[in-house]
Every structure is written in C-alpha cells, then in structure tokens.
Amino acid sequence: MSQHPLSGVVEAVLLAAGRPVSVEQLLELFDEGQRPPADEVTAALAELQQGYKDRGVELREVASGWRVQIRPQHADVVSRLWQERPSRYSRALLETLALIAYRQPITRGEIEDIRGVTVATTIMRTLHERNWIRVVGHREVPGHPELLGTTREFLDYFGLKSLDDLPTLAELRDLEDIREQLDFPAAIPAAAGTEEQPAAEGDEPR
C-alpha cells in the first residue's frame, strides 16, 4: 500500500508537538494556498494509526485531538528513563477524582457525604492545579455550593476521547481497579517526558 502524501508531515507535527493536536490545528499549519482538505488529513491519520498497529507506540485520539504515545504496556519500562519517578497519588485523591468523574456535576459536600470524611484542602488544590477539575455551576440550595466537573485536560491525561470512554462502574470492582486506571497516565506522549506528579495529602478529619 502506498503511503499517503500527508502522512509524513502529519507524523512529524505530532511528534514535535508533544501534546494532542486536532485536525483543525493541523490544517492551520499549512499556507492557505497549500492547505489540504480536512478529509485528506483524516485519511493520513488513519493510515498512520494502522501503521503503528504492531509497534511500541500508537496513534490515539483524545479529547483535544490526536497524539503519538507509548503503548500502556510499555510505560513502566520507559518511565525509567527519567531519574525522578513521579509521586503516586493518595487513595483519598483517587477516590475524590473518581467521584467527580462519575457523579459530575457534584459538590464538595456531596463528595464528603459519600466518602464519610472531609476532603482535604490539599486534595482539591492538587486537582485544580492539575486542571483536572473545574467549577461548572452552583447547586440551587442555600449557600449555592460549587458544582464540580472534569476538564478536557483530565480526558487528555488519561487517554480518553470523552467521558463515554470511562470504564463502567461495573467494570471497576473496587478502588484498586480505580487506582490502576488513574494512578498512571494511560500513555505518555512519545515526544515528551513525564510531568512530575505532586504528592497529595489524605483526608482531613471531620
């Protein structure tokens, strides 16, 4: 099968970017007079995705676009390239993030009612600093507490195109399954190093 004429430049852009790139962003890189149709870029992406099928990296579409990334089964070995290993997130942070992801929009008070403990301020700060959660509104009750939801960056980090790609709750038998899903990114962009993950403290006593 002959190579699509755009495959080379599309692959080069994705490797250089080190982040997801959408079809629209790819098109904007071309001069107006040389800009290919969107379906041609899509065809090139499909060819690249097929070409990576039996390799150590894959082409995957996430919320913000397309990226070349290490296959999850190789991430543990590849991560040893970096001397400083990222900190592991606490069980409390993972439980809080999972509740926001699956129950959104949800208030902090509702999270605390479900978990039975007060969510530590450090946990909420970490989730906001990572830009994994955002305020999406306010509950129409006294005090108008903030309603929390996940962000596009949350989807990108965990290799998801949309919330529909989250494992079902039936598939997550217990927190250990949630930890496996959330404790390490689904993939690391092949052209970029890992980010340092801040350690998160546990819950605050009520």
C-alpha positions as CSV (number, residue, x, y, z in Angstrom):
1,M,0.0,0.0,0.0
2,S,1.4,3.4,-1.0
3,Q,2.0,6.0,1.7
4,H,-0.5,8.8,1.9
5,P,1.3,12.0,0.8
6,L,0.4,13.8,4.1
7,S,1.4,11.0,6.4
8,G,5.0,12.2,6.8
9,V,4.2,15.8,7.7
10,V,1.3,14.8,10.0
11,E,3.6,12.4,11.8
12,A,6.3,15.0,12.1
13,V,3.9,17.5,13.6
14,L,2.5,15.1,16.1
15,L,6.0,14.0,17.3
16,A,7.2,17.6,17.6
17,A,4.1,18.9,19.4
18,G,4.4,16.5,22.4
19,R,0.7,17.2,23.0
20,P,-2.6,16.4,21.3
21,V,-3.2,18.2,18.0
22,S,-6.6,18.4,16.4
23,V,-7.4,18.2,12.7
24,E,-8.2,21.9,12.7
25,Q,-4.9,22.8,14.2
26,L,-3.1,20.6,11.7
27,L,-4.8,22.4,8.9
28,E,-3.9,25.8,10.3
29,L,-0.2,24.9,9.9
30,F,-0.4,24.9,6.1
31,D,-0.3,28.1,4.0
32,E,-3.8,28.9,2.8
33,G,-3.0,28.1,-0.8
34,Q,-1.5,24.7,0.1
35,R,-4.0,23.7,2.7
36,P,-5.3,20.2,2.1
37,P,-9.0,19.2,2.6
38,A,-9.8,18.0,6.2
39,D,-10.7,14.5,4.9
40,E,-7.2,14.1,3.5
41,V,-5.7,14.9,6.9
42,T,-8.1,12.4,8.4
43,A,-7.1,9.8,5.9
44,A,-3.4,10.4,6.7
45,L,-4.2,10.0,10.4
46,A,-6.0,6.7,9.7
47,E,-3.0,5.4,7.7
48,L,-0.6,6.3,10.5
49,Q,-2.8,4.7,13.1
50,Q,-2.8,1.5,11.1
51,G,1.0,1.7,10.5
52,Y,1.6,1.9,14.3
53,K,-0.6,-1.2,14.9
54,D,2.2,-3.6,15.7
55,R,4.7,-1.1,17.2
56,G,5.6,0.2,20.6
57,V,3.8,3.4,20.1
58,E,0.3,4.1,18.9
59,L,-1.7,7.0,17.4
60,R,-4.7,7.8,19.6
61,E,-7.4,10.3,19.6
62,V,-8.1,12.0,22.9
63,A,-10.3,15.0,23.8
64,S,-8.0,17.7,22.4
65,G,-7.0,15.9,19.3
66,W,-4.5,13.2,18.1
67,R,-1.2,12.2,19.7
68,V,1.5,9.7,19.2
69,Q,2.0,7.9,22.5
70,I,3.7,5.0,24.2
71,R,1.6,1.9,24.5
72,P,0.4,1.5,28.1
73,Q,2.1,-1.9,28.5
74,H,5.5,-0.3,27.9
75,A,5.0,2.8,30.1
76,D,6.6,1.3,33.2
77,V,9.8,0.4,31.5
78,V,10.0,3.6,29.5
79,S,9.4,5.7,32.6
80,R,12.7,4.5,34.0
81,L,14.4,6.9,31.5
82,W,13.7,9.7,33.9
83,Q,15.6,9.6,37.2
84,E,12.9,11.2,39.3
85,R,9.9,9.0,39.3
86,P,6.6,10.8,39.7
87,S,4.9,10.7,43.1
88,R,2.0,8.4,43.5
89,Y,-1.4,9.9,44.2
90,S,-3.1,9.1,47.5
91,R,-6.1,6.8,47.8
92,A,-8.1,9.8,49.1
93,L,-7.3,11.9,46.0
94,L,-8.2,9.0,43.6
95,E,-11.5,8.4,45.4
96,T,-12.3,12.1,45.1
97,L,-11.4,12.3,41.5
98,A,-13.3,9.2,40.6
99,L,-16.5,10.6,42.3
100,I,-16.2,13.8,40.4
101,A,-15.6,11.9,37.1
102,Y,-18.6,9.5,37.6
103,R,-21.0,11.7,39.5
104,Q,-20.5,15.1,37.9
105,P,-21.7,17.7,38.5
106,I,-21.2,17.2,42.2
107,T,-20.5,19.4,45.1
108,R,-17.7,19.0,47.6
109,G,-20.2,18.4,50.3
110,E,-21.8,15.6,48.4
111,I,-18.4,14.0,47.9
112,E,-17.8,14.2,51.7
113,D,-21.2,12.7,52.4
114,I,-20.5,9.7,50.1
115,R,-17.0,9.2,51.4
116,G,-17.8,9.9,55.1
117,V,-14.8,12.2,55.6
118,T,-13.9,15.8,54.9
119,V,-12.0,16.2,51.7
120,A,-8.6,17.8,52.4
121,T,-8.0,21.2,51.0
122,T,-4.7,20.0,49.6
123,I,-6.6,17.4,47.5
124,M,-8.8,20.0,46.0
125,R,-5.9,22.3,45.3
126,T,-4.0,19.5,43.6
127,L,-6.9,18.6,41.4
128,H,-7.4,22.3,40.4
129,E,-3.7,22.8,39.9
130,R,-3.5,19.8,37.6
131,N,-6.5,21.4,35.8
132,W,-8.4,18.1,36.1
133,I,-11.5,19.6,37.6
134,R,-13.4,22.9,37.3
135,V,-16.4,24.7,38.6
136,V,-19.3,24.1,36.2
137,G,-22.1,25.9,38.1
138,H,-23.7,26.2,41.5
139,R,-26.3,24.0,43.3
140,E,-29.6,25.8,43.8
141,V,-29.6,25.3,47.6
142,P,-28.7,27.6,50.5
143,G,-25.1,28.6,50.2
144,H,-25.0,27.9,46.4
145,P,-22.1,25.4,46.7
146,E,-19.9,25.0,43.6
147,L,-20.7,22.1,41.3
148,L,-17.5,20.3,40.1
149,G,-16.8,18.5,36.9
150,T,-13.8,17.2,35.0
151,T,-11.9,19.1,32.2
152,R,-10.6,18.4,28.8
153,E,-7.1,18.1,30.3
154,F,-8.4,15.3,32.6
155,L,-9.6,13.4,29.5
156,D,-6.3,14.0,27.7
157,Y,-4.1,12.9,30.6
158,F,-5.9,9.6,31.0
159,G,-6.1,9.0,27.3
160,L,-9.9,9.4,26.9
161,K,-11.7,11.0,24.0
162,S,-14.9,11.6,26.0
163,L,-16.5,10.7,29.3
164,D,-18.2,7.9,27.5
165,D,-14.8,6.2,27.4
166,L,-14.6,5.9,31.1
167,P,-14.8,2.3,32.4
168,T,-18.3,1.5,33.7
169,L,-18.7,1.3,37.4
170,A,-19.5,-2.4,36.9
171,E,-16.0,-2.8,35.4
172,L,-14.4,-1.1,38.4
173,R,-14.9,-3.7,41.1
174,D,-13.1,-1.8,43.8
175,L,-10.8,1.1,44.4
176,E,-7.8,-1.0,43.4
177,D,-9.2,-1.0,39.9
178,I,-9.8,2.7,40.0
179,R,-6.1,3.1,41.2
180,E,-5.0,1.1,38.2
181,Q,-7.0,3.3,35.9
182,L,-6.0,6.6,37.4
183,D,-2.6,6.2,39.2
184,F,-0.6,6.3,36.0
185,P,-1.5,8.1,32.7
186,A,-2.9,5.8,30.1
187,A,0.0,6.8,27.9
188,I,3.0,9.1,27.8
189,P,3.4,11.2,24.7
190,A,6.3,9.7,22.8
191,A,7.9,13.0,22.1
192,A,7.8,14.4,25.6
193,G,8.9,13.4,29.1
194,T,6.8,12.7,32.0
195,E,5.5,15.5,34.2
196,E,6.2,15.5,37.9
197,Q,3.0,14.5,39.7
198,P,2.6,16.3,43.0
199,A,2.0,14.2,46.1
200,A,-1.4,14.7,47.7
201,E,-2.2,14.5,51.3
202,G,-5.0,12.4,52.7
203,D,-8.3,13.4,54.1
204,E,-8.9,15.9,56.9
205,P,-10.8,14.6,60.0
206,R,-14.2,15.8,60.5
